[in-house]
Every structure is written in structure tokens, then in C-alpha cells.
Amino acid sequence: MFSSVWQALAQHPEFIAMLTIPPVTAFVTWAHVWMALEMLFYPIHFWGIKIKNMPFGLQGLGWQGIVPAKAGKISGVIVDQTLSKLGSLDEFFQAMEPEEMADFITATVDKNLESLIDEIMLERSYQLWTHMPYAIKRRIYAHVHGKLPEVMKALVMDLTYHVEELVDMKAMIVQKMENDRKLMVDMFLRVGKKEINFIWKISALIGFGFGVLQMAIFYFVPQHWTVPFFAMIWGALTNWIAIWMVFNPVEPKIVPFIRVFCYDDNKKVRFMMPHWHRYSWQGGFMKRQDEVSSVFAQIVVEELVTLENIMNEMMYGHRADKTRQVMKSHLYEMLESPVVSTTLKMGMDERALDDFKDTILDKSIDATMVPIRDPKLNTSRASKIFGLFEGRIKALTPKEFQNLLRPAFQEDEITLIILGGITGFLAGWLHLIVVFF
């Protein structure tokens, strides 16, 4: 049968040109899928000529990777569909053990406390402070040193209790991703590395299969227009099939088949008696939920839901005014000592005293953020919530889990499919010119 089919093909007037269709289709498919994946993530920043008021949200004549271009929108989808299901910000912050954080912040601030007091006083009341007897200064220093641990602990616990009111987790993560678009790309590449490689590698095999089908079509319909036309169809279909295979089926499906071989411990093929076997068919990304959970949890605790990011959003973000109100109720306690209040009233009127209090608040926020940015503190806090995140990602349903990576492709999936069709058509046209004519 095979020899008769081969003889029939060999008698075709364009037999040699026909034989080139499968390998050329395989190579072109592999190449355009690689290009599509590159265009999904790169360049990080817009490359080209920017033109204002372009339609459809275009930046101009050029390109920016789909993921970095839409970092804010994609990260918002991930927060809404996945991170929000892992727990509340209050729960994460509690797991970071705020009492330990308060001790660390107190110890760091206490080392520079006297210079901080001097800085504030010289800035707001230079004459008063420079002429102040040193004995009184020492009493003020001692008072603040004594009150600091109590005030700082109460402040941190109060901020922890109100963290949901003071921090918008979605805004925090979206802003982080928009400010560091490379982080968004790195996150998807680390989480979906195997799936991206799978799409790239399987594309050549799919392309070869389509090439054999196109060769058969050309045999029965020997029209030259079919070469670029079907190359366009295969280009679009390949991208769609490759992406579909990564995420589908979402739930495992049992497929029975006759098994005739297996791999031994040395990865060598070992033949066996034919028998029915059951294969669990599921999207490549979905199968790796346990493995991906560890990778994604590490990214979240080290880059996104970090102590520094939470506190930075709390102190300087959209709800910073609420944070200042909470801090005022604690920090102003240190001004109620007779020696402090008397000293301040000696050199300041009511308006100057209000300005002085605002300065204390601003300087205190800056001083507090210094230890908050300490890498060791952030690393230790990340280790405390890593297990929490990892366990809950593993417990996500397959539908929820796919949303860790799906938004990157879904955001402009149609663009990738159309791109596959266009590159397929151009490659088919070039193939027609070079080989068939």
C-alpha cells in the first residue's frame, strides 16, 4: 500500500516541490511560534517611534511585549482571580509576627534617636534648641528612649489590626508591576518556563503534521494558491492548539489506551505485553500545580506581598492619610511629658506647634521605613509566610490555579493567533516563489 501511494505521488509533475511542504511547514511553524512567544514578553519597554493619539491604545509605530505593556491590567486580574483567594492581607501580616517586627524597628530607631530629635528641633526651632541647657536635653532624650518601645509596639499592633483599611493589596501589586515591568515578565517566565518551552517544541511536530495534510490537499487540488492559503490556516491553528494544550483539559480526563512499552529507571524503552492502560490527560500547566505552587509562592513572598511593599503602600500609598491619623494617636503620646510639653510651649506658638507635630510625623515615618527596608528583616518575614502561600496555592481548584499563567496568554491570545496566520501566509508565499516557480 505504501509503495503504491509513493508511486502515485512520484508521478505528480511537482513531486519534489510537494515533498518540501512538510519540513518547510514544520520549520516555519517552529520559527513563527518562537517569534510569537518573544513578542509576548519582549521588548520590556516600547521600541519604535511614539505617536500621540494613536487609535486602539497603540503607542506608535513599534512594539512592546504584550505582558509588559499590560502589566497593570494583567496583575490586577491575577490579584482578583487568584491572590485574593489565598487569604486576607490581615492574615498575611499577622503571620509575619508583628511583635518581632516592632522590636526590630525599635532597636534600629533607638540607635539614632538622639540625632533624630536634634534634627527635628534644629529644623523647627533652631534658637530654642541651641540655647537649651544640656541637662534638659538629656531629660528629653531619656523620656523618648523610655517611651519608644511601648509606643512602637502599640503602633505596630494598631497598624496590623487596621492593615486591611490602610493597604489596598490590588493597588499595591499593580503599582509594583507597573513600576517594574521586567518583574512581571520574569514572574511569568519562571512560573511557565516548561509550558513555554513545550509550546515552542510541540509547534514543529504540529506543523509537520499540517504539512503532510497540506501535501495531500495539493495532490488533489494542484493549485498554487493553496500553498500560502493553507500555510496561513496552519499558522493560526498551530498557535491556538499549542496554547490550548497548555491549559486544557482543566480537570484530569482518563483516556484508556493499549500500552506496549514503558521507560525504565535509566530512561530506556522497555517493551511489554500489550495491555490496556489508563492515561490521565490534563493541560501541561495544570499537571504541575505542586511544582508551580512553590515557585509562585516564592515570587509572591519575595517580590509582591513583602513587608517593605506593604509598609510602603501604607505610609505613602492611596490611604496614607488614614495611616497618619493612626500614627498621630501614638506618637503624640511622647509629647505629653511635662518636660517636653513645657519646652515646646516656651519657644512655639500654637501654629508653630502644629507644624512641629507634622514634622515629627514625617520624620518618624521616614525613620520607621529605614529598618523596614532591611533585607534581613524582609527575608525573615518572607520565610514565615512562604508555607502559608505554598499550601494555599496547592489547594486551589484547577480553574483557579490556571489563572496564575492564563491571563498572560488570554489578554491578547487573538493577537498571537492572527500573528501566526500572517507569518504563515508570508512564509507560504515565499515557499511558493522559491520552490514551486
C-alpha positions as CSV (number, residue, x, y, z in Angstrom):
1,M,0.0,0.0,0.0
2,F,2.8,2.4,0.9
3,S,4.6,1.7,-2.3
4,S,1.6,2.4,-4.4
5,V,0.9,5.7,-2.6
6,W,4.6,6.6,-3.1
7,Q,4.4,5.8,-6.9
8,A,1.2,7.9,-7.2
9,L,3.0,10.8,-5.6
10,A,6.1,10.4,-7.6
11,Q,4.1,10.7,-10.8
12,H,2.9,14.1,-9.8
13,P,4.5,16.8,-12.0
14,E,5.5,18.8,-8.9
15,F,6.6,15.8,-6.8
16,I,9.8,17.3,-5.5
17,A,8.2,20.6,-4.6
18,M,5.4,18.7,-2.8
19,L,7.9,16.8,-0.7
20,T,9.3,20.1,0.7
21,I,5.9,21.1,2.2
22,P,6.0,19.1,5.5
23,P,9.6,20.0,6.5
24,V,9.2,23.6,5.5
25,T,5.8,23.9,7.3
26,A,7.4,22.3,10.4
27,F,10.3,24.8,10.4
28,V,8.2,27.8,9.6
29,T,5.7,26.9,12.4
30,W,8.6,26.4,14.9
31,A,10.0,29.8,13.8
32,H,6.8,31.8,14.0
33,V,5.8,30.3,17.4
34,W,9.2,31.3,18.7
35,M,8.7,34.8,17.4
36,A,5.2,35.0,18.9
37,L,6.5,33.9,22.3
38,E,9.2,36.5,22.1
39,M,6.7,39.2,21.2
40,L,4.6,38.2,24.1
41,F,7.3,39.2,26.6
42,Y,9.8,41.4,24.8
43,P,10.8,44.2,24.5
44,I,10.2,45.2,28.1
45,H,9.8,48.9,27.0
46,F,8.3,50.3,23.8
47,W,10.7,50.1,20.9
48,G,9.9,52.3,17.9
49,I,8.6,55.8,17.2
50,K,6.0,57.1,19.6
51,I,3.0,58.9,18.2
52,K,0.4,60.6,20.3
53,N,-3.4,60.0,20.0
54,M,-3.0,56.6,18.2
55,P,-6.2,54.5,18.0
56,F,-6.8,51.2,19.9
57,G,-4.3,52.2,22.6
58,L,-1.3,51.9,20.4
59,Q,1.8,53.9,21.4
60,G,3.1,54.5,17.9
61,L,5.0,52.7,15.2
62,G,6.8,49.9,17.0
63,W,6.3,47.2,19.5
64,Q,6.3,46.4,23.2
65,G,5.8,43.0,24.6
66,I,2.1,42.2,25.4
67,V,2.8,41.2,29.0
68,P,5.0,44.3,30.0
69,A,2.7,46.6,28.0
70,K,-0.4,45.5,30.0
71,A,1.4,44.7,33.3
72,G,-1.1,46.7,35.3
73,K,-4.2,45.0,33.8
74,I,-2.8,41.5,33.9
75,S,-1.5,41.8,37.5
76,G,-5.0,43.2,38.5
77,V,-6.6,40.0,37.0
78,I,-4.1,37.8,38.9
79,V,-5.0,39.5,42.2
80,D,-8.7,39.4,41.6
81,Q,-8.8,35.8,40.4
82,T,-6.0,34.1,42.4
83,L,-4.3,36.1,45.2
84,S,-7.5,37.3,46.7
85,K,-8.5,33.6,47.2
86,L,-5.3,32.8,49.1
87,G,-6.2,34.8,52.2
88,S,-6.5,38.3,53.5
89,L,-3.7,40.9,53.9
90,D,-4.5,40.9,57.7
91,E,-3.8,37.2,57.9
92,F,-0.5,37.5,56.0
93,F,0.6,40.5,58.1
94,Q,-0.3,38.6,61.3
95,A,1.8,35.7,60.1
96,M,4.8,38.0,59.9
97,E,4.7,38.2,63.7
98,P,4.3,42.0,64.2
99,E,5.7,41.9,67.8
100,E,9.1,40.8,66.5
101,M,8.9,43.5,63.8
102,A,8.2,46.1,66.5
103,D,11.3,45.0,68.5
104,F,13.5,45.2,65.4
105,I,12.2,48.6,64.4
106,T,12.5,49.9,67.9
107,A,16.1,48.7,68.2
108,T,17.1,50.4,64.9
109,V,15.3,53.7,65.5
110,D,16.6,53.8,69.1
111,K,20.3,53.8,67.9
112,N,19.7,57.1,66.0
113,L,17.0,58.6,68.3
114,E,19.0,61.5,69.7
115,S,20.3,62.6,66.3
116,L,16.7,62.4,65.0
117,I,15.4,64.6,67.9
118,D,18.2,67.1,67.2
119,E,17.4,67.2,63.5
120,I,13.7,67.9,64.2
121,M,14.3,70.5,66.8
122,L,17.0,72.3,64.8
123,E,14.7,72.3,61.7
124,R,11.6,73.7,63.5
125,S,13.1,75.7,66.5
126,Y,16.8,76.4,66.0
127,Q,17.1,79.1,68.5
128,L,15.3,77.3,71.3
129,W,17.3,74.1,70.8
130,T,20.7,75.6,70.5
131,H,20.2,77.6,73.7
132,M,18.6,74.7,75.6
133,P,20.6,73.6,78.7
134,Y,22.2,70.2,78.0
135,A,20.6,68.8,81.2
136,I,17.1,69.4,79.9
137,K,18.1,67.9,76.5
138,R,19.2,64.8,78.4
139,R,15.8,64.6,80.2
140,I,14.0,64.8,76.8
141,Y,16.3,62.1,75.3
142,A,15.7,59.8,78.3
143,H,12.0,60.3,78.2
144,V,11.7,59.4,74.5
145,H,14.1,56.5,74.9
146,G,11.9,55.2,77.7
147,K,8.6,55.6,75.8
148,L,9.8,54.4,72.4
149,P,9.4,50.6,72.9
150,E,5.9,50.9,74.4
151,V,4.8,53.4,71.7
152,M,6.3,51.5,68.8
153,K,4.8,48.2,69.9
154,A,1.4,49.7,70.3
155,L,1.8,51.5,66.9
156,V,2.8,48.3,65.0
157,M,0.0,46.3,66.6
158,D,-2.5,49.0,65.7
159,L,-1.3,49.2,62.1
160,T,-1.5,45.4,61.9
161,Y,-5.1,45.5,63.2
162,H,-6.1,48.1,60.6
163,V,-3.9,46.8,57.7
164,E,-7.0,46.0,55.5
165,E,-8.2,49.6,55.9
166,L,-4.8,51.1,55.3
167,V,-3.5,49.0,52.4
168,D,-5.1,48.2,49.1
169,M,-3.4,44.9,48.1
170,K,-4.5,45.1,44.5
171,A,-3.3,48.7,44.1
172,M,0.0,47.8,45.8
173,I,0.7,44.9,43.5
174,V,-0.5,46.7,40.3
175,Q,1.8,49.7,41.1
176,K,4.7,47.3,41.8
177,M,4.2,45.6,38.4
178,E,3.8,48.8,36.5
179,N,6.9,50.3,38.1
180,D,8.9,47.1,37.4
181,R,7.6,45.6,34.2
182,K,10.6,43.3,34.0
183,L,9.4,41.7,37.2
184,M,6.1,40.8,35.6
185,V,7.9,39.2,32.6
186,D,10.3,37.3,35.0
187,M,7.4,36.0,37.0
188,F,5.6,34.5,34.0
189,L,8.9,33.0,32.6
190,R,9.7,31.4,36.0
191,V,6.2,30.1,36.6
192,G,5.5,29.0,33.0
193,K,9.0,28.1,31.8
194,K,8.2,24.4,31.0
195,E,4.9,25.4,29.3
196,I,6.6,28.0,27.1
197,N,9.3,25.5,26.1
198,F,6.6,22.9,25.4
199,I,4.7,25.3,23.1
200,W,7.8,26.1,21.2
201,K,8.9,22.4,20.8
202,I,5.5,20.9,20.0
203,S,4.9,23.5,17.3
204,A,7.3,21.9,14.9
205,L,5.6,18.5,15.3
206,I,2.2,20.1,14.8
207,G,3.5,22.0,11.8
208,F,4.9,18.8,10.3
209,G,1.5,17.1,10.7
210,F,-0.2,20.0,9.0
211,G,2.4,19.9,6.3
212,V,1.6,16.3,5.4
213,L,-2.1,17.2,5.3
214,Q,-1.3,20.2,3.0
215,M,0.7,18.0,0.7
216,A,-2.3,15.7,0.4
217,I,-4.5,18.7,-0.4
218,F,-2.1,19.9,-3.0
219,Y,-2.1,16.4,-4.6
220,F,-5.8,16.5,-5.1
221,V,-6.1,20.3,-5.6
222,P,-2.9,21.2,-7.5
223,Q,-3.5,25.0,-7.3
224,H,-0.6,27.2,-6.3
225,W,-2.8,29.5,-4.2
226,T,-3.4,26.6,-1.8
227,V,0.3,26.8,-0.6
228,P,0.1,30.3,1.1
229,F,-3.6,30.0,1.9
230,F,-3.2,26.8,4.0
231,A,0.1,27.9,5.4
232,M,-1.9,30.8,6.8
233,I,-4.5,28.5,8.3
234,W,-1.9,26.2,9.8
235,G,0.0,29.1,11.3
236,A,-3.1,30.4,13.1
237,L,-4.2,26.9,14.1
238,T,-0.8,25.9,15.5
239,N,-0.7,28.9,17.9
240,W,-4.2,28.2,19.1
241,I,-3.6,24.4,19.6
242,A,-0.3,24.9,21.4
243,I,-1.8,27.4,23.8
244,W,-4.9,25.2,24.3
245,M,-2.8,22.2,25.2
246,V,-1.1,24.1,28.0
247,F,-4.3,24.8,29.9
248,N,-6.7,22.1,28.7
249,P,-8.3,19.9,29.8
250,V,-8.6,21.9,33.1
251,E,-9.8,18.9,35.0
252,P,-8.0,15.5,34.5
253,K,-9.6,13.2,32.0
254,I,-8.9,9.5,32.0
255,V,-8.1,8.2,28.5
256,P,-7.7,4.3,28.0
257,F,-5.1,3.1,25.5
258,I,-3.1,-0.1,24.7
259,R,0.3,0.2,26.2
260,V,3.2,-1.8,24.6
261,F,6.3,-0.2,26.2
262,C,7.4,1.9,29.1
263,Y,10.6,3.6,30.4
264,D,12.8,2.0,32.9
265,D,14.8,3.8,35.6
266,N,17.6,4.7,33.1
267,K,15.0,6.3,30.7
268,K,15.4,3.4,28.3
269,V,12.5,2.0,26.4
270,R,11.3,-1.4,27.6
271,F,8.8,-3.3,25.6
272,M,6.0,-5.3,27.4
273,M,3.0,-7.4,26.6
274,P,0.2,-5.2,25.1
275,H,-2.4,-4.3,27.8
276,W,-5.0,-1.7,28.5
277,H,-3.6,1.3,30.4
278,R,-5.2,4.5,31.7
279,Y,-3.7,7.9,31.0
280,S,-4.6,11.0,32.9
281,W,-4.9,13.7,30.3
282,Q,-4.7,17.3,31.6
283,G,-3.2,20.6,30.5
284,G,0.6,20.7,30.9
285,F,0.5,23.7,33.3
286,M,-2.3,22.2,35.3
287,K,-0.4,19.0,35.9
288,R,2.5,20.9,37.6
289,Q,0.3,22.5,40.3
290,D,2.5,21.2,43.2
291,E,5.7,22.3,41.4
292,V,4.4,25.7,40.3
293,S,3.0,26.4,43.8
294,S,6.5,26.5,45.3
295,V,7.8,28.8,42.5
296,F,4.9,31.2,42.6
297,A,4.8,31.3,46.4
298,Q,8.5,32.3,46.4
299,I,7.9,35.1,43.9
300,V,4.9,36.4,45.9
301,V,6.7,36.5,49.3
302,E,9.9,37.8,47.9
303,E,8.7,40.4,45.4
304,L,5.0,41.2,45.9
305,V,3.5,40.7,49.3
306,T,6.6,41.8,51.2
307,L,6.9,43.7,54.4
308,E,8.5,46.6,52.6
309,N,5.8,46.7,49.9
310,I,3.0,46.6,52.5
311,M,4.5,49.3,54.7
312,N,5.5,51.5,51.7
313,E,1.9,51.3,50.5
314,M,0.6,52.0,54.0
315,M,2.9,55.1,54.5
316,Y,2.9,56.6,51.0
317,G,0.0,55.0,49.1
318,H,-3.6,55.9,48.4
319,R,-4.6,55.6,52.0
320,A,-1.6,57.3,53.6
321,D,-3.8,59.9,55.3
322,K,-5.5,57.2,57.3
323,T,-2.1,55.8,58.4
324,R,-1.0,59.3,59.5
325,Q,-4.1,59.5,61.8
326,V,-3.3,56.2,63.4
327,M,0.3,57.2,63.9
328,K,-0.6,60.6,65.4
329,S,-2.5,58.9,68.2
330,H,0.6,57.0,69.3
331,L,3.5,59.4,68.5
332,Y,1.9,62.4,70.2
333,E,1.9,60.5,73.5
334,M,5.6,61.2,73.8
335,L,4.9,65.0,73.7
336,E,2.7,64.8,76.8
337,S,5.6,64.6,79.3
338,P,5.8,67.8,81.4
339,V,9.4,68.4,80.4
340,V,8.7,68.0,76.7
341,S,5.4,70.0,76.6
342,T,6.9,72.8,78.7
343,T,9.9,73.0,76.5
344,L,7.9,73.2,73.3
345,K,5.4,75.8,74.6
346,M,8.4,78.0,75.6
347,G,9.5,78.5,72.1
348,M,6.5,77.9,69.9
349,D,3.0,79.4,69.4
350,E,0.1,77.1,68.6
351,R,0.6,77.3,64.8
352,A,4.3,76.5,65.1
353,L,3.5,73.6,67.4
354,D,1.1,72.1,64.8
355,D,3.8,72.4,62.2
356,F,6.3,70.8,64.6
357,K,3.9,67.9,65.1
358,D,3.6,67.4,61.4
359,T,7.4,67.4,61.1
360,I,7.6,64.7,63.9
361,L,5.2,62.6,61.9
362,D,7.0,62.9,58.6
363,K,10.4,62.2,60.2
364,S,9.0,59.3,62.2
365,I,7.6,57.7,59.0
366,D,11.0,58.1,57.3
367,A,12.8,56.7,60.3
368,T,10.5,53.7,60.6
369,M,10.9,52.9,56.9
370,V,14.7,52.5,57.3
371,P,14.6,49.3,59.2
372,I,11.5,48.1,57.2
373,R,13.7,48.1,54.1
374,D,16.3,46.0,55.8
375,P,16.9,42.9,53.6
376,K,17.4,40.6,56.6
377,L,14.0,41.6,58.1
378,N,12.2,41.1,54.8
379,T,13.8,37.7,54.2
380,S,12.9,36.6,57.7
381,R,9.3,37.8,57.2
382,A,9.1,36.1,53.8
383,S,10.1,32.7,55.3
384,K,7.2,33.0,57.8
385,I,4.5,33.3,55.2
386,F,6.1,31.1,52.4
387,G,4.5,27.9,53.7
388,L,1.1,29.6,54.0
389,F,1.1,30.8,50.4
390,E,2.5,27.5,49.1
391,G,-0.1,25.4,50.8
392,R,-3.0,27.5,49.7
393,I,-1.8,27.6,46.1
394,K,-1.6,23.8,46.1
395,A,-5.2,23.8,47.4
396,L,-6.6,26.0,44.6
397,T,-9.1,24.3,42.3
398,P,-7.7,23.7,38.7
399,K,-9.9,26.5,37.4
400,E,-8.4,28.9,40.0
401,F,-4.9,27.7,39.5
402,Q,-4.8,28.2,35.7
403,N,-5.3,31.9,36.4
404,L,-1.7,32.2,37.6
405,L,-0.5,32.0,33.9
406,R,-3.6,32.1,31.7
407,P,-4.0,35.9,31.8
408,A,-0.7,36.4,30.0
409,F,-1.9,34.5,27.0
410,Q,-5.6,35.3,27.3
411,E,-5.0,39.1,27.3
412,D,-4.0,39.1,23.6
413,E,-4.5,35.5,22.6
414,I,-6.2,36.6,19.4
415,T,-3.2,38.7,18.5
416,L,-0.9,35.7,18.8
417,I,-3.3,33.6,16.6
418,I,-3.6,36.3,13.9
419,L,0.2,36.8,14.0
420,G,0.6,33.1,13.4
421,G,-1.7,33.3,10.4
422,I,0.1,36.4,8.9
423,T,3.6,34.9,9.3
424,G,2.3,31.5,7.9
425,F,0.9,33.3,4.9
426,L,4.2,35.2,4.2
427,A,6.3,32.1,4.7
428,G,3.9,30.1,2.4
429,W,4.1,32.8,-0.3
430,L,7.9,32.8,-0.1
431,H,7.9,29.0,-0.2
432,L,5.8,29.1,-3.4
433,I,8.1,31.6,-5.1
434,V,11.3,29.8,-4.2
435,V,10.3,26.2,-4.7
436,F,7.3,25.9,-7.0
437,F,8.2,28.6,-9.6
